[in-house]
């Protein structure tokens, strides 16, 4: 059976798509004949007008619609191009803002180190950047980008923020390892700045979850030491230079022996966020010899 004509009972039907195509061709022929011949003059022209004119109007409307869609597509293409340009500008501005924020953060760190340097201007120091650290939330042990080629040696004190960070324990040509005072089993001889009473500051990473470390063996017979007092390194320490701020007493209690006191103190350094440090290039023994 022909693909064009279908048999339906006793009648043949023409598919609508073919019928539409044939009618379109016929209408186009009528338009051509109308404008280029006089075949449709007179009464025949009037009849043709009823057929051709509506078709012409339809073609005109279709043309206008297509032109409008073309203009819309051009506008959409322009908008998409402008949108991509704006996205790129936003990306560039985001990168620039991030860089400015980083610069501001580093500037604040350097300003903080400068102020710290001014507070301890009696000591020679060298700045260093932290390049590695042990696993965990705290900078209990880390590596800096300065070594013995820069004048760094073991037992040099390290500072940041507002006070003491720790001490150099190992040195290479261009690196050094630092152990912080918050590390377990690290003890620092300290004293209460306001009363000169001696005590021992003990590192404890478990306590650092609460933002504090402990102190013990405080002899305070006159009960002059109170919460908020500053704790600094003591002159009797064999490794730490005297007078460097360690932290502030946050709680204090009397021991069971009724002779000493112990408690917690808040470190002067933020041991969760460290990037740059100052290394004091003088050793405790050198200061004592002077």
Buried (B, 14 or more C-beta within 10 A) or exposed (E): EEEEEEEEEEEEEEEEEEEEEEEEEEBEEBBEBBEEEEEBEEEEEEEBEEBBEEBBEEEEEEEEEEEEEEEEEEEEEEEEEEEEEEEEEEEEEEEEEEEEEEEEEEEEBEEBBEEBBEBBEEBEBBBBEBEEBBEEEBBBBBBBBBBBEBEBEBBBBBBBBBBBBBBBBEBEEBBBBBBBBBBEEBBBBBBBBEBEBBBBBBBBBEBBEEEBBBBBBBEBEEEEBEEEBBBBBBBEBEBBBBBBBBBBBBEBEBEEEEEBBBBBBBBBBEBEEBEBBBBBBBBBEEBEEE
